[in-house]
Amino acid sequence: MRQFGLTYDDAVDIQKIMTTGLKLQRKFYDANRSHMSNSEKIVVKIKSKRAMKKIAYLNNFTKARSKSEIRELGKLVVE
């Protein structure tokens, strides 16, 4: 993360924002999935997987969340 010029606090803040976004994305998906086309569902799946990968990558740097918390977040990924 230092190669990108981010401090520890920056990385923790980004991780919190991405976690909140992942939770909101899942709520939106659950509420609107019946009205979405297949292509829209695929886009949501891809975006949620990418967000989770980024959160996990940031956690390798920050260690702000435990492995069990990361696993719980993984359950939010749209499958």
N, C-alpha and C positions, 0 to 999 in steps of 0.2 A: 504494500500500500504506500510505502514511502516513495516508491518510484513514481507514483502519481501525485506526490506532494500532499498527501492526506495525513492528517494527524490521527491519533487514536480516537480523539473526541469526534472528529469529522466522520470517521468510519462507523462509530457507534450510532451517531445521529442518522447517517444514511441507512444503516441496518434497521433502526427503529421505523423510519419512514417506509422502507420497503416492506417490512413486516405488516405495518398498518395497511398498506396498499394491497398486499396479498389477501389479508382478511376481508377487506372491502370488496375486492374483486370476486372472492368466493361467494360473499353474500349476494352480490349483483347477479352472478351466474346462477345461483340457486333460485333466485326470485324470477329470473327471466329466461331460463333455459328452454321452457316450452315454446317461447316465442322466437327463438333463435334458429337460423338456418344451420345446416351442417357445417358450412364453411366458417360461419361465425363461431361455432363451438370449437372447431379445430384451432382457430386463432386464439381463443381464450385459453385452450389447453397449452398451446405453445408458450404464450406469454406467462402463464402461471408457472410453468416449468422453468423458464428462464429466470423469473424473479426468485424462485426458490434456490436455484443454483447460485445466483448472486448473493443471496442472504447467507448461504452456506460458505461461500468464498470469503465474505466479509467476516464471518464468525471464526474462520481459521486465523485471521489476523487479530481480531479483538478478543476472542474467547468470552464475549459478553453473555452468551447463552450456553446453557449446558446441552449435552447431546440429546437428552430427553426432550428439551424444549424445541430443538431443531426437528426431532422426529414428529412432535405434535404439529409443528408448522407444516411439515411435509404432508400431513393428512389434509391440509387445505388445498393442496395442488389439485386442480381439476383433472380427473382421469377419464 
